[in-house]
Amino acid sequence: MLAFFEWTLTIITIFYALLLVAYRFWFDKLHQFKPDHTITEKIDFTIVIPARNEADNIKICVDSILAQDYPHRSFEIIVIDDFSEDDTAAIVKSIGLLHANVHLLSLADYYQPEEMNSFKKKAIEKAVSHAKGDWIVTTDADCIIPKHWLQLYNAYIQKHQAKNKLVFVAAPVMFIKERGILNEFQLLDFLALQGITAAAVGAGKHSMSNGANLAFEKSAFIAVGGYQGVDQIASGDDMFLMHKMKVTLSSSIGYLFHPGAIVLTKAMANWKQFMMQRIRWSSKARYYDDNSIFWVLLLVYLYNLFLIIALLSGAYSIFAISIFCKTTIELFFLLPVSKFYKLTPELVYFPLFQPLHILYTLMAGFFGQVKTYTWKGRRVK
């Protein structure tokens, strides 16, 4: 029985290694986007920011967008207040008095809380229905936006629209670096997720994106019916929309691979918030129509599960070998990703976090499928 188990873990380790080699190959094929500075035409953008209890962050976020080197007449900002219990709405209103392109909507003017399970999807849909821009760009209220963000989106969309019908663009996100073990752990964990996103989307393999930094054509959003069909799922406003557009429309999906497009966002402040965030992310796994993502997630989960079983069953040799292989192949993948995000020095901590990463992966994956979770002060199904 032990021999059978060891062979099974060996086979899973090989498949996992091959998967990461593929991701490394796809990531290495990405080329940094080079804007065509001769393009003078400006796309009209609507930046959509759902916000709940973000009084500490919303002004920093909006100010960073207003500081764009992009004509104010060519973009608007719509903040959708999601039943906030603090001064979020008042802060946005005060900014709007000074900037005519900053607008506030309130979900409370259109819905009752008991009418929905995915507040963020409803917020984005409502904002899109009010949007004047041809392209929608979404971000989160706790994000800091780089100065050339809209310029890069404008150049990327116009360049690729000339070749084929582009309807959706994913772009990079990273946590703000701060001091502490929790922040270091989140940086490295998120670095892997962002690297896989860039590699897979660039290669056209998975529908992966992050709602803190993506853009889509307004007409395409309307054409696929927005979030209809997935609006009962609390999470997944980014990936489900991307997948709908990919399979429904005869159009292309792009990835804006440029360091000047990296949106910075806050990491979770404590371990409880971190686990709630990861449970929230994993809760949508069973709803994926993109089978390639499902099988990847299943492989990763089984690999971590078998590692724990090996340790508990006393198969220390195969456990040690598998951990060594896991760490080596993951570092092989992460090296070019860390260079892009300028986080290579953080990799020195990566081997130390392996036990914690294995445990959290199993816990988040399990609890994301079997229980409700707390997010933004709400109990979510």
C-alpha positions in Angstrom: 0.0 0.0 0.0 2.8 2.4 0.9 4.6 1.6 -2.4 1.4 2.4 -4.3 1.0 5.7 -2.5 4.6 6.6 -3.2 4.2 5.9 -6.9 1.0 8.0 -6.9 2.8 10.9 -5.3 5.7 10.6 -7.7 3.4 10.7 -10.7 1.5 13.7 -9.4 4.8 15.5 -8.7 5.8 14.9 -12.3 2.6 16.3 -13.7 2.9 19.3 -11.4 6.4 19.9 -12.6 5.4 19.7 -16.2 2.6 22.2 -15.5 5.0 24.7 -14.1 7.5 24.2 -16.9 4.6 25.0 -19.3 3.8 28.2 -17.4 7.5 29.2 -17.4 7.6 28.6 -21.2 4.5 30.7 -21.7 5.7 33.5 -19.4 9.1 33.6 -21.2 7.3 34.1 -24.5 5.6 37.3 -23.2 7.2 40.5 -24.6 6.8 43.8 -22.8 4.3 45.9 -24.6 5.8 48.8 -26.6 3.4 51.7 -27.0 3.2 53.4 -30.4 3.7 57.0 -29.4 2.4 58.2 -32.8 -1.1 57.3 -31.8 -2.9 60.5 -30.9 -6.5 59.3 -30.8 -7.9 58.8 -27.3 -10.4 56.2 -26.2 -13.1 57.3 -23.9 -12.8 55.3 -20.7 -15.1 54.8 -17.7 -13.2 53.7 -14.6 -15.5 51.7 -12.3 -14.7 51.4 -8.6 -17.1 49.3 -6.3 -16.5 50.5 -2.7 -17.8 49.3 0.6 -16.5 50.9 3.8 -13.4 52.3 2.1 -13.2 55.7 3.8 -9.5 55.1 4.5 -8.6 54.3 0.9 -11.0 55.8 -1.6 -9.5 59.3 -1.8 -6.0 57.9 -2.4 -7.3 55.6 -5.1 -9.4 58.3 -6.9 -6.6 60.9 -6.6 -4.1 58.4 -8.2 -6.5 58.1 -11.2 -7.0 61.8 -11.5 -3.2 62.2 -11.6 -3.1 60.2 -14.9 -1.3 61.7 -17.8 -4.5 61.3 -19.8 -7.0 64.0 -20.8 -9.7 64.4 -18.1 -12.2 64.9 -20.9 -11.5 61.4 -22.1 -12.2 59.5 -18.9 -14.7 59.5 -16.1 -14.7 57.7 -12.7 -17.8 56.1 -11.3 -17.6 55.0 -7.7 -20.5 52.7 -6.7 -21.1 52.8 -2.9 -22.0 49.3 -1.7 -24.1 50.0 1.3 -21.1 51.5 3.2 -21.4 52.2 6.9 -18.7 54.8 6.9 -17.9 58.1 5.1 -17.0 56.5 1.7 -19.9 58.2 -0.1 -19.3 61.6 1.5 -15.7 61.5 0.5 -16.5 60.7 -3.1 -19.1 63.5 -3.2 -16.6 66.0 -2.0 -14.1 64.9 -4.7 -16.9 65.2 -7.3 -17.5 68.8 -6.3 -14.0 69.6 -7.5 -13.8 67.2 -10.5 -16.7 67.0 -12.9 -15.6 63.6 -14.2 -16.0 61.9 -10.8 -19.5 60.5 -10.1 -21.1 58.6 -7.3 -23.7 55.9 -7.5 -25.3 54.1 -4.6 -26.6 50.5 -4.7 -29.0 51.4 -2.0 -30.9 53.6 -4.6 -31.5 50.6 -6.8 -31.6 47.4 -4.6 -32.3 46.0 -1.3 -29.4 44.0 0.3 -31.5 40.8 0.5 -32.1 40.9 -3.3 -28.6 39.8 -4.2 -25.7 37.6 -3.3 -23.0 39.2 -5.5 -22.9 42.8 -4.6 -19.8 43.6 -6.6 -21.3 42.2 -9.8 -24.5 44.3 -9.3 -22.4 47.4 -8.6 -20.4 46.9 -11.9 -23.5 46.3 -13.9 -25.2 49.4 -12.6 -22.1 51.5 -13.3 -21.8 50.1 -16.8 -25.4 51.1 -17.4 -24.5 54.7 -16.5 -21.1 54.7 -18.3 -20.3 57.2 -21.1 -17.0 55.5 -22.1 -16.6 53.0 -24.9 -14.3 50.9 -22.6 -14.8 50.1 -19.0 -11.8 49.8 -16.7 -12.3 48.3 -13.3 -10.2 48.6 -10.1 -10.7 48.3 -6.4 -11.1 51.1 -3.8 -7.9 50.2 -2.0 -5.7 50.4 -5.1 -3.1 52.8 -6.2 -3.0 53.4 -9.9 0.2 54.1 -11.9 0.5 57.4 -13.8 0.6 56.0 -17.3 -2.2 53.4 -16.7 -4.8 54.8 -19.1 -2.2 55.8 -21.7 -1.0 52.2 -21.8 -4.5 50.8 -22.0 -5.3 53.3 -24.8 -2.1 52.3 -26.8 -2.6 48.6 -26.3 -6.3 48.5 -27.2 -5.8 50.6 -30.4 -2.8 48.6 -31.5 -4.6 45.2 -31.1 -8.0 46.5 -32.3 -6.3 47.2 -35.6 -5.3 43.5 -35.9 -8.5 41.8 -34.6 -11.6 42.5 -32.5 -10.3 42.9 -28.9 -13.0 42.9 -26.2 -11.2 42.2 -22.9 -7.7 43.1 -21.5 -6.3 41.6 -18.3 -3.4 43.5 -16.6 -1.0 43.0 -13.7 -1.7 43.6 -10.0 0.6 43.3 -7.0 0.4 43.8 -3.3 2.0 46.8 -1.6 5.2 45.7 0.1 5.2 46.3 3.8 7.0 44.8 6.8 6.1 41.5 8.4 5.8 37.8 7.8 2.2 38.0 6.7 3.0 40.6 4.0 6.0 38.6 2.8 3.9 35.4 2.5 1.1 37.2 0.6 3.6 38.8 -1.8 5.1 35.5 -2.7 1.7 33.7 -2.9 0.2 36.4 -5.1 3.4 36.6 -7.2 2.7 33.0 -8.3 -0.9 33.7 -9.0 -0.1 36.8 -11.1 2.7 34.9 -12.9 0.3 32.1 -13.9 -2.3 34.7 -15.0 0.1 36.4 -17.3 1.5 33.2 -18.7 -1.9 31.5 -19.2 -3.7 34.5 -20.7 -0.8 35.5 -22.9 -0.8 31.9 -24.3 -4.6 31.9 -24.6 -4.9 28.9 -22.2 -7.1 30.0 -19.2 -9.6 32.7 -18.5 -7.8 34.4 -15.6 -7.8 38.0 -14.5 -8.1 40.2 -11.4 -10.8 42.8 -11.0 -8.3 45.3 -9.6 -6.9 45.8 -13.1 -8.9 44.9 -16.2 -10.7 46.5 -19.1 -13.5 45.4 -21.4 -15.5 46.9 -24.2 -18.8 48.2 -23.0 -20.7 46.9 -26.1 -19.2 43.4 -25.5 -20.4 43.5 -21.9 -23.9 44.2 -23.1 -23.6 41.6 -25.9 -22.9 38.8 -23.5 -25.6 39.9 -21.0 -23.3 41.2 -18.4 -23.2 38.8 -15.5 -26.4 37.0 -16.4 -26.1 33.4 -15.5 -23.3 33.9 -12.9 -24.8 36.8 -10.9 -25.8 34.4 -8.1 -22.1 33.5 -7.4 -20.6 35.9 -4.8 -17.1 36.0 -6.3 -15.7 35.9 -9.8 -16.7 39.2 -11.3 -13.5 39.2 -13.3 -12.9 35.6 -14.5 -16.5 34.7 -15.3 -16.9 37.8 -17.4 -13.7 37.1 -19.2 -14.7 33.5 -19.9 -18.2 34.6 -21.2 -16.6 37.0 -23.7 -14.0 34.4 -24.8 -16.6 31.7 -25.6 -19.5 33.8 -26.7 -17.9 36.4 -29.0 -15.6 35.7 -31.9 -13.1 38.2 -30.5 -9.8 38.2 -28.8 -8.5 38.5 -25.2 -5.3 40.4 -24.4 -2.8 40.8 -21.6 -1.2 44.2 -21.0 2.3 43.1 -20.1 4.1 46.3 -19.0 5.5 47.3 -15.6 3.9 50.7 -15.9 0.5 49.1 -15.9 0.9 47.3 -12.5 -1.8 48.3 -10.1 -0.8 48.2 -6.4 -3.3 47.0 -3.8 -3.3 46.4 -0.1 -2.6 43.0 1.3 -4.7 41.6 4.1 -4.0 43.1 7.5 -4.2 39.8 9.5 -4.3 36.1 9.0 -8.1 35.9 9.5 -8.7 38.4 6.7 -6.2 36.6 4.5 -8.0 33.2 4.9 -11.4 34.8 4.3 -10.0 36.4 1.1 -8.6 33.0 -0.1 -11.7 31.1 0.8 -13.7 33.7 -1.2 -11.4 33.2 -4.2 -11.7 29.4 -4.0 -15.5 29.4 -3.5 -16.0 30.0 -7.2 -13.9 27.0 -8.3 -16.9 24.6 -8.7 -18.6 27.0 -11.0 -15.9 27.3 -13.6 -16.9 26.5 -17.2 -13.3 26.7 -18.2 -12.3 23.1 -17.7 -8.6 23.8 -18.0 -8.7 25.9 -14.8 -10.7 23.2 -13.0 -8.2 20.5 -13.7 -5.2 22.7 -12.8 -6.9 23.5 -9.5 -7.6 19.8 -8.9 -4.0 18.8 -9.6 -2.7 21.5 -7.2 -5.1 20.5 -4.5 -4.4 16.8 -4.8 -0.6 17.4 -4.8 -0.8 19.3 -1.6 -3.1 16.8 0.0 -0.9 13.9 -0.9 2.1 15.7 0.6 0.3 16.0 3.9 -0.8 12.4 3.8 2.8 11.4 3.1 4.0 13.3 6.1 1.4 11.9 8.4 1.8 8.3 7.2 5.5 8.4 7.9 6.7 8.3 4.2 9.4 10.8 5.1 11.7 10.1 2.2 9.1 10.6 -0.6 7.8 13.6 1.3 11.2 15.3 1.5 12.0 14.5 -2.2 8.6 15.9 -3.2 9.0 19.0 -1.2 12.4 19.6 -2.7 11.1 19.1 -6.2 8.1 21.3 -5.5 10.2 24.1 -4.2 12.8 23.8 -7.0 10.3 23.9 -9.8 8.2 26.7 -8.3 11.4 28.8 -7.9 12.2 28.0 -11.5 8.8 29.5 -12.5 8.9 32.4 -10.2 12.3 33.8 -11.1 11.3 35.7 -14.3 8.0 36.7 -12.7 9.8 38.2 -9.7 12.1 40.1 -12.1 9.1 41.7 -13.8 7.6 42.8 -10.4 11.0 43.7 -9.0 10.6 41.3 -6.1 13.5 38.9 -6.7 15.0 39.4 -3.3 11.8 38.1 -1.7 12.4 34.7 -3.2 14.9 34.0 -0.4 11.9 33.4 1.9 10.1 31.2 -0.4 11.4 27.8 0.8 10.6 28.7 4.4 6.9 29.3 3.6 6.3 25.9 2.0 4.6 24.3 5.0 2.3 27.2 5.5 1.5 27.4 1.8 0.5 23.7 1.7 -1.7 24.0 4.8 -3.5 27.2 3.6 -4.1 25.8 0.1 -5.9 22.8 1.6 -7.9 24.8 4.1 -8.9 27.5 1.6 -9.8 24.9 -1.0 -11.9 22.9 1.4 -13.7 25.6 3.2 -14.4 27.5 0.0 -16.6 24.7 -1.2 -18.4 23.7 2.0 -19.2 26.9 4.1 -20.1 30.5 4.0 -17.5 33.1 4.7 -17.3 36.7 6.0 -16.3 39.5 3.6 -16.6 43.2 4.0 -18.6 42.7 7.2 -21.1 40.3 5.5 -21.8 36.6 5.7 -21.6 35.4 2.1 -22.9 32.1 0.7 
